[in-house]
Amino acid sequence: MRRFAALVLVWLPLGGAPANDYAAARQKFNLIETERARPGTSVLLTARELNAYLHTEIRRVAPAGIRDAQLTLSDGVASGRALIDFVKIRQAQGQDPGWLLSKLLDGERPVEVAARIRSGRGWATVDVERVAISGVPIEGAALEFLINTYLRAYYPDARVGKPFELGYGIERLEVAPGVVRVHIGGSKG
């Protein structure tokens, strides 16, 4: 489940939501992590629950320099937006951001990310569809630089555009408007 939670944390660090939504999400994650969800069933996580979970957990696992994040779920796509200070994140890594990065990305920037999530047979692939910083689309080498410098620095096992095993008996994830359905496989293994 940590892979799934990390996946969510990568694109979806979020703002405030009620504590009972956090408790509901934590209980559902625990049900999956301990493999107590019955084979053939689905666990439904709402956007509110995921936002509450991430709002609480991001303080523990995300680097300094990320705030006011928001999650949106649509057909197969998870979108997130946040204010991100890339220089502050780089400094938190103990790295000198360098002159060029300091000039280009100093201060908080609104960042938007949209990723399509495909899954089945216990595997998932996250394909980044769109990244924009201050409304400017980021593509190609610049996007690879951001993924390698920021995402993989904190989540070295993160896979973008490559399949990864879901684990915990999860057969597939279904992202729909406002919800993620976690389908548990017909048999554990």
Secondary structure, DSSP 8 states (H G I E B T S, - for coil): -HHHHHHHHHH-------HHHHHHHHHHHHHHHTT-S-TT-EEEEEHHHHHHHHHHHHHHHS-TTEEEEEEEEETTEEEEEEEE-HHHHHHHTT---HHHHHHHH-S-EEEEEEEEEEEETTEEEEEEEEEEETTEE--HHHHHHHIIIIIHHH-TT--SSS-EE--TTEEEEEEETTEEEEEE-SS--
